[in-house]
Amino acid sequence: MVLIPAIVFLIVAVYLFIFQKAFDMTGLAMGGFLGVVAGSFLAKNSVDYWNGAISGIATPLTGVLVCILVLAGIFSTMMKTGGVADGFVWLGAETGITGALFCTFTFIATAIIATATGTSIGTIFAAVPVFFAAGVQLGGDPAMLAGAILSGAIFGDNLAPVSDVTVISASTQTYIQDGETAEVGGVVVSRSPYALLAAALTIPFYMLFGGGGDINMALADSASPTGLVMLLPVIILVGIAIYTKNIFLALIGGIISGILIGLASGRLVLDQVLSVQDGHLQGILYGGINDMAGTIMLCLSLFAVIGILDKSGAMEAMTTKLLQGDKPLTPRKAEALLAAGAFVCSTVFAGVTSAALILFGPIGDKVGKSAQLHPFRRSHIMSAMANSIPVILPFSAFVFVVMIAVKNQASGDVITPFTLFFSAVYPWALFVVFSGSIITGWGRRFEGRSRVPEKTLQNIEIPEQDNA
């Protein structure tokens, strides 16, 4: 019965996404809190039950995540308002890219935009009116164009330093020595080779199968090269994150530089930063926080569910079962469990990867520590598997988002949940890359002896390659 809150949340998510096609993060948060309330009627001790919920919400991880999401929301809104997508459309039109080349260009451009903004769903809604319409006019295959946009959005969701998936997958993994969470900047840098390899495997498919339509050279006149200047704040953000290993300083630096660059280049005006119209606040600062409010509430509700599971002993029981008592897991088996857990959770939650990682992340942290896996490695495996095949299943939230975004721009049965399952190539490539990495051990990294206190090493066999 302790799973009732999670089950109620799942029912609400399926109802909203599949039956009502309502992709509302506040609605998901409502489902989470309804689940918590429903579970309270079955508790043996309601005081302990609510103490467990509060303890889940009050963890240091919650505070870190909320602060990051607030700043990330402002940065994401600033990038969208700055119109970085217009710059890529101008680039494609000026270079004469058509057909399959434009489909490939769409994947690359969407991936860069998603990495810059950190919002996969926002990128889909921003990219479809721009790249999909232009791509069809330039001879691109509609189904492959839609798949390329979805693939690019997932690339950013998995890699962006301001993506909620990146932040959650990093923040739920801690070092054995001091309990500190994995650094987001370090996670992004060390994850890049995997993400880029998956992208390299994806590109040939769009090069081969992305064309075949009729070419019409008429493009939107609004495309402008000045949109490309908004990539500078992204470079600044990543640079600060790598240098300082502090995501808060990086986000603040990215926001300030982005606003200044946007104002100087004419991509932004002062009223777009913050203004009041008819008694209502609007602008990048207000809109960024407001857009993240639903996601923040969703995180709070799911952390309450985790607190209840932990208080009841369910989390410990599940972790003990996975760890097979006191026997340490081999690195490969631990990674396989991390992959399977993230895959299943993401599937169950209809591709809502942030929710899946919030619930499975704490279990994955303990599973990975049993094999001395580095927090970065744990984070990479869970994020990749959650963002792989589950996000392109016919009932996935991402699939329905794409269907809604293209419904007024494609006719007939050209784009369906089943065509997207095959045309969104990047999630498949991500699955292949990390499956191969787990089997072969490529990129496997351990938390080095220097970070592990002596008492923790008792009865634990440290692999010889722990300094890799």
SVG drawing of the C-alpha trace seen along z (x, -y; Angstrom):
<svg xmlns="http://www.w3.org/2000/svg" viewBox="-9 -49 54 61">
<polyline fill="none" stroke="black" stroke-width="0.4" points="0.0,0.0 3.0,-2.3 3.2,-2.4 -0.3,-4.0 1.0,-7.6 3.2,-6.6 0.4,-4.6 -2.0,-7.6 0.6,-9.8 1.0,-7.3 -2.7,-7.2 -3.0,-11.0 0.0,-11.2 -1.5,-8.6 -4.9,-10.3 -3.5,-13.8 -0.9,-12.8 -2.6,-10.0 -6.3,-10.6 -6.5,-14.4 -3.2,-15.2 -2.6,-17.9 1.1,-18.3 1.0,-20.4 3.7,-20.1 1.5,-21.7 -1.1,-19.0 1.5,-16.4 2.4,-18.0 -1.3,-17.9 -1.2,-14.2 1.8,-13.8 0.2,-15.6 -3.2,-13.8 -1.2,-10.6 0.3,-11.6 -3.1,-12.6 -4.6,-9.3 -1.8,-7.3 -2.4,-9.0 -5.7,-7.3 -4.0,-3.9 -1.1,-4.8 -0.9,-3.0 0.3,-6.2 -0.6,-9.4 1.9,-11.5 4.8,-9.3 3.4,-9.3 3.4,-13.1 6.7,-13.3 8.1,-11.1 6.6,-13.2 8.0,-16.4 11.4,-14.8 11.5,-13.9 10.7,-17.5 13.2,-19.0 16.3,-17.2 19.3,-19.4 18.9,-17.9 15.5,-19.5 16.8,-22.9 19.7,-22.6 17.4,-21.4 14.8,-24.1 17.4,-26.9 19.0,-25.4 15.6,-25.1 14.7,-28.7 17.9,-30.0 17.7,-27.5 14.2,-28.6 15.3,-32.2 18.2,-31.2 15.9,-29.0 13.3,-31.8 16.1,-34.3 17.4,-32.0 14.0,-31.4 13.1,-35.1 16.5,-35.9 15.5,-33.8 18.5,-31.6 16.4,-29.3 16.1,-32.2 19.8,-32.2 19.9,-28.6 17.2,-28.9 19.0,-31.8 22.2,-29.7 20.4,-26.8 18.8,-29.1 22.0,-31.0 24.1,-27.8 21.5,-26.3 20.9,-23.2 17.9,-21.2 16.3,-17.7 18.2,-15.2 20.9,-17.8 18.3,-20.1 16.9,-17.2 20.4,-16.5 20.9,-20.2 17.6,-20.3 18.8,-17.5 22.1,-19.3 20.5,-22.8 17.7,-21.5 20.3,-19.6 22.3,-22.9 19.2,-24.8 18.0,-22.2 21.5,-22.1 21.4,-25.9 17.9,-26.2 17.8,-23.0 14.1,-22.5 13.2,-19.5 9.5,-20.2 10.1,-23.9 12.6,-23.2 10.0,-21.0 7.4,-23.7 9.9,-26.3 11.6,-24.2 8.6,-22.6 7.1,-25.9 10.6,-26.9 12.5,-23.8 9.6,-21.5 7.8,-24.0 11.1,-25.1 12.3,-21.5 9.1,-20.4 9.5,-23.3 13.1,-22.4 12.4,-18.8 12.8,-17.0 10.8,-13.9 8.1,-15.0 8.3,-12.0 12.1,-12.1 12.0,-15.9 9.7,-15.3 12.0,-12.6 15.0,-14.8 13.5,-17.5 12.5,-15.0 16.0,-13.5 17.6,-16.9 15.4,-17.8 16.4,-14.5 20.1,-15.3 19.7,-18.5 17.6,-16.9 20.4,-14.4 23.3,-16.8 22.3,-20.4 23.8,-21.9 20.5,-23.5 18.3,-20.5 16.2,-19.2 17.2,-15.7 20.9,-16.6 20.5,-18.3 18.5,-15.6 20.7,-12.7 23.7,-14.5 22.1,-15.8 20.8,-12.3 24.3,-10.8 26.8,-11.4 30.4,-10.6 31.1,-7.9 33.6,-10.0 31.7,-13.2 28.2,-12.7 28.5,-15.7 26.5,-15.5 28.1,-15.1 29.1,-18.4 26.8,-19.3 29.6,-20.9 31.7,-17.7 28.8,-15.6 28.2,-17.6 31.9,-17.5 32.3,-13.7 29.0,-12.9 29.8,-14.8 31.8,-11.9 28.8,-9.5 26.3,-12.1 28.4,-13.1 29.1,-9.4 25.3,-8.8 24.8,-11.9 27.5,-10.7 25.6,-7.4 22.4,-9.3 23.5,-11.7 24.0,-9.1 20.4,-7.9 19.1,-11.4 21.6,-11.9 20.3,-8.7 16.6,-8.8 15.8,-12.5 14.9,-13.7 12.6,-12.8 10.1,-15.7 9.4,-18.5 11.6,-21.6 10.0,-25.1 12.7,-27.8 10.3,-30.2 11.4,-30.6 10.2,-32.8 11.6,-36.3 12.0,-36.6 15.1,-34.5 18.1,-36.6 21.8,-35.9 21.8,-37.9 20.1,-35.0 23.4,-33.1 24.9,-35.7 22.8,-34.2 25.1,-31.2 27.7,-33.3 25.8,-33.1 25.8,-29.3 29.6,-29.3 30.1,-31.5 27.8,-29.4 29.6,-26.2 33.0,-27.8 32.2,-29.1 30.8,-25.7 33.9,-23.9 36.3,-26.4 34.5,-26.9 32.5,-23.6 29.7,-25.7 26.4,-25.6 25.0,-28.5 27.8,-30.9 27.6,-29.5 23.9,-30.1 24.2,-33.6 27.0,-34.4 25.0,-33.0 22.0,-35.0 23.8,-38.3 25.9,-37.9 22.9,-36.8 20.8,-39.8 23.7,-42.2 24.5,-40.5 20.8,-40.4 20.3,-44.1 23.5,-45.1 22.7,-43.0 19.1,-44.1 17.8,-40.5 16.3,-41.8 14.7,-45.0 14.5,-46.2 10.8,-45.5 11.4,-41.9 13.6,-41.5 11.0,-42.7 7.9,-44.9 4.4,-45.4 1.5,-45.6 -2.0,-46.3 -1.0,-45.2 0.6,-41.9 4.3,-41.1 5.9,-39.8 9.4,-39.4 12.3,-37.0 12.9,-37.2 9.3,-36.7 8.4,-34.2 11.5,-32.1 10.5,-31.5 6.8,-31.1 7.5,-28.5 9.5,-26.4 6.9,-26.7 5.1,-23.5 8.3,-21.5 9.4,-22.7 6.0,-21.6 6.3,-18.3 9.8,-17.8 8.4,-18.6 5.5,-16.1 7.8,-13.3 10.3,-14.0 7.4,-13.7 6.7,-10.3 10.3,-9.3 10.3,-10.4 7.3,-8.2 8.9,-5.2 12.1,-5.8 10.2,-6.2 8.2,-3.0 11.4,-1.0 10.4,-0.3 13.4,-2.0 15.7,-0.1 14.0,3.2 14.2,2.6 17.8,1.5 18.7,4.5 17.0,6.8 19.0,5.3 22.2,5.5 21.7,9.1 22.4,8.5 26.0,7.7 27.6,9.1 29.0,6.3 27.8,6.2 30.3,6.5 30.6,3.2 28.9,4.6 26.0,6.0 25.6,2.7 25.5,0.8 23.0,3.2 20.7,2.6 21.1,-1.1 20.2,-0.9 17.3,1.4 15.9,-0.6 16.0,-4.0 14.6,-2.3 11.6,-0.8 10.8,-3.9 10.9,-6.1 8.6,-3.7 6.2,-3.5 6.0,-7.3 5.3,-7.6 8.7,-9.1 8.6,-11.8 12.3,-11.4 12.6,-13.9 10.0,-12.0 11.6,-8.7 15.1,-9.9 13.8,-11.5 12.2,-8.2 15.0,-5.9 18.0,-8.2 18.3,-7.5 18.2,-3.7 20.7,-4.0 23.0,-6.0 23.2,-3.0 23.4,-0.4 26.3,-2.3 28.2,-2.8 28.1,0.9 30.4,1.4 32.4,-1.8 31.1,-3.4 31.9,-7.1 28.9,-9.4 29.4,-10.7 29.2,-7.2 26.0,-6.4 24.5,-9.7 25.3,-9.0 23.8,-5.5 20.5,-6.5 20.0,-9.7 20.9,-7.9 18.6,-4.9 15.7,-7.1 16.1,-9.2 16.4,-6.3 13.7,-4.0 11.1,-4.9 10.8,-8.5 9.8,-7.3 7.3,-4.6 3.8,-5.2 2.4,-6.3 5.4,-8.6 4.7,-12.2 7.4,-13.3 5.6,-11.6 2.3,-13.3 4.1,-16.7 5.5,-16.3 2.1,-15.1 0.5,-18.2 3.2,-20.5 2.9,-19.2 -0.8,-18.6 -1.5,-21.9 1.5,-21.4 1.2,-17.7 -1.7,-15.9 -2.8,-12.3 -0.9,-9.5 2.6,-10.8 3.4,-11.3 2.0,-8.9 3.3,-7.6 4.6,-4.5 6.5,-6.5 8.1,-8.6 9.2,-5.4 11.5,-4.7 12.2,-8.2 13.5,-9.5 17.0,-7.9 19.0,-9.5 17.2,-7.7 18.0,-4.4 21.6,-5.5 21.8,-6.5 20.6,-3.0 23.1,-1.3 26.0,-3.4 25.4,-2.8 24.5,0.8 27.8,1.3 29.5,-0.8 28.1,1.4 28.9,4.7 32.5,3.7 33.3,1.4 34.2,-1.5 34.2,-4.7 33.7,-2.8 35.0,-5.0 35.4,-4.3 35.4,-6.7 39.2,-6.3 40.7,-5.2 41.6,-8.8 37.9,-9.8 36.9,-6.8 37.5,-6.8 39.1,-3.8 36.0,-2.6 34.0,-2.5 36.6,-0.3 36.1,2.5 34.8,5.7 34.7,3.9 37.0,5.0 38.3,2.0 38.8,2.8 42.4,2.5 41.4,-0.3 39.9,-2.5 42.2,-5.4 41.0,-5.5"/>
</svg>
